[in-house]
Amino acid sequence: MIVGAGLSGIGGACHLKTECPGKSFIILEGRERMGGTWDLFRYPGVRSDSDMYTLGYRFRPWRDNKAMADGPSILSYIRDTASEHGVDKLIRYNHRVRRASWSSDDARWTIDAENGHDKTIVQFTCNFLYLCTGYYDYESGYTPEWPGVERFCGTIVHPQKWPEDLDYAGKRIIVIGSGATAITLVPAMAERAAHVTMLQRSPSYVVSRPAEDRIAIWLRRILPDKAAYALARWKNVLNATFFYNLARKRPQFFKWMVARGVRKHLAEEYNAKDFTPPYNPWDQRMCFVPDADLFRAMREGGVAIVTDQIERFTEDGLLLKSGERLDADIIVTATGLVLRLFSGVELVVDGARVELPKTLVYKGMMFSDIPNLAFAVGYTNASWTLKCDLTAGYVCRLVNHMDRHGYVMCTPRLNDPDVGEQPVIDFNSGYVLRALHTLPRQGLKTPWRLHQNYVKDLSMMRYGRVEDGTMEFKVAP
């Protein structure tokens, strides 16, 4: 059973349909539509900050010229993929999974899901559970508590709950935040707004990328579709890996490169205070802008960036710690997500409730001492789908291996006393730090260590041994 019909859930279903043709499965989706993130978020300009040659599925080429695609295009890609592989017919919508209980005696998961508006509990059973629910709370985003919010006479909106009827044409906008969402929103809203101010407590690293990948387009002209896609995908994987390693090994040089790029685009509009973060590159996720759209909007005068902190809300805007006042008709709180693994699904193994912080992550896709369960989570330093594709492939290998040998249970066991422990995510972003105490841990050694490296994971998950001395298998009781 797959939980979640977003980018990773649909991808996992297509892998199962192709690589495990004898298996039956369904997809439980808590919302009324497929698409996950790309159906939920409706704010202006919503797009991916990863290129579609790596965010797209390995088995289905991305054929659009636009490499950094907008949300509706990505949603169409997901839906078309589901339809082509016939997995759209396997989705049970409005089934929100609340509890999953494993019985070793039966070698079976029992799933409790709320169905429909009346939240009727429906039960399902399966031998293997694959959680593709994303990593954040779909119900609401993160909004800090600010003094005087109730005094503001205008409109306050969070990007995760964007109203369809919000008219911002000719309005003064303040966008609070400096992450990927804010960086996307600001130039998009500037096209219709009177003026947009991006208020940031601290800057992010902002890098311009071409909206179209000219090499990928050229490859499509001279090569068959799948060959061109594979080459473009590997080009971008290796390119991203090179620059990530450069940033981690030579942070000062990388900072200089990023600052040089921003200065080139902004010229006299450049202010180092607004583009010099207090952390090293990739301590938090980088922000990428297609064809320098943010910088162009700043040069044209429709966008300003202010680096300061909020003292309080006023009737007509914000008073900052510096004493500066910002007037606004609409304030957008692009202040981040609430990190929540598996949408809060309660896991129980043989009557005992699982406490995730006491578990270790195995190969970035399973947990110590939890049988027949895998989960899809992407990379923090690269495209989400790269890791999810490897995970889905490994799940298929694992299921097929169990069938060939008559196994009904597979459980990662921590049998190395020297494996050690450390946080599962080496990131200091606010949404991570706020939730770190709720997350599992990782070890210091393979297979308990997360590499955040596609090439290493490819070797381990697509070609490494399934019976690796850590995974424990059992036949029917």
C-alpha positions, 0 to 999 in steps of 0.5 A: 500500500502507498500512502500519498498521491503526490510526486513521490507517491505517483512515482512509487506506484509507477515503479511498482506497476512496472517492476512488480507486475504481480503485486496488487496495491492501492494508493490512499490520498487524504485530499480530493486530488492528486499532486500533493504539493503541486496541487496544494500551493496556488500562490502567484508564480509557484514553481520548482527551484530544481530543474525538471530534468532531475525533478522529473521521473527517471522513467518519463522524460520532461519534454518542455523547454522550461527547465525551472517549471511552474506549478501547473506544468508540474501538476500536469506532468504528474497527472499525465504520468499517472494516467499513462501508467494506469495508476490513477485508477488505483487512488482512493481519495479522501482517505486520510491515514491516521494509524498503521499497526503492524502484527508480527504474528500475521506479518501484516499492517492494519491501516486506519483511515478517515474517509470523507467529511464525516471521517468514517474509519475505514480499515485496510490491510497490507504486507508492505507499507510505503509512505509517500506523504511528504515532510510538512503539515498540509493543514497549515504553514508556520506563522510566528507570533507578532505584536499587534497583528490584530491592529492591521487593517489590511489582508494577511495571507500565508502562501500555503492557504492562498485565497483564490479571490485575492486581488493584489493589483495596484496594491502595496505588498509586504512579503515577510521571509527570504526563503524559496517561497518569498523569492518566488512570490516577490517578482511574480506579484510585482508584475501587478502590484503597485510595489512589493517589499521583501522584508527579511530577518536575515538574507539567503544565498540567491543564485540566478539560473537560466529558465531554459536548459539550452544543452538539454534542448540541443540534446533533444534535437539530435538524440532520441527522447530517452537518451537526451533526457538521461544525458541532461539528467546526468549533466545536471546531477553532476553539475549540482554535485560539483557546486555543492562540494565546492560550497562545502569545501571552499565556502569563502570562494563560493560566497564570493562567486554568489556575491559576484553574480548578484552584483553583476545583475543589480549593479548600483542597486546591490546592497551587501547587507541584503545578500550576505547571509550569516551562515555558510552556503548550504547550511540552509537550502539555496534560493534559485531564480529563473533568468534573474527575475528577482534582480530584474524586478529590483532594477525596474523599481517594483521590488525592494528588499529590507533587512530588519526585524519586526517591532510590531504590526500597525494599522497600515503596515509594520514598524521595524526594530530600526524605527523604519515604517513599511506601509502595506495593503497586503502582508504575505507571511512567507515564513515557512513550513511546519515539518511533520513526517507522515502527516502525523500517522501513528505507527504501532509495532506489535502493540507498542507505539513507535517513537521516531526519535528513538529510531535510526534511519536505514538507507534514508528510507526505512527505520530500525526495528520497524518491519515492512515499511519504507518512506520517500524523502528527497535530498536537501541539497538536490532534487527531491525526486532523485532520492525518491526514485532510488527509494521506489526502485529499492522497494521493488527490489526488496519486495521481489527479493522477499517473494523469491525467497519466501520471506514475509518480513524484512526489518533493519536491525541495528547490530553494530555497537559503533554506529553512533548517532547524530541528527538526521538533517544537517541543516540550520533552517528554522523549520528543521530546528523547530522539529528536530526533536520529533525526527529520527536519527542517523548513524555515523556509518553506512547503511545508517548514514544519509549521504545526500549524494546521488551517486553514492546512493545510486551505488548502494540502492540500485546495485548494492546487496539486499541481504547486507547483514543489516536487514533481517528477513523472516519466513512466514510464522 
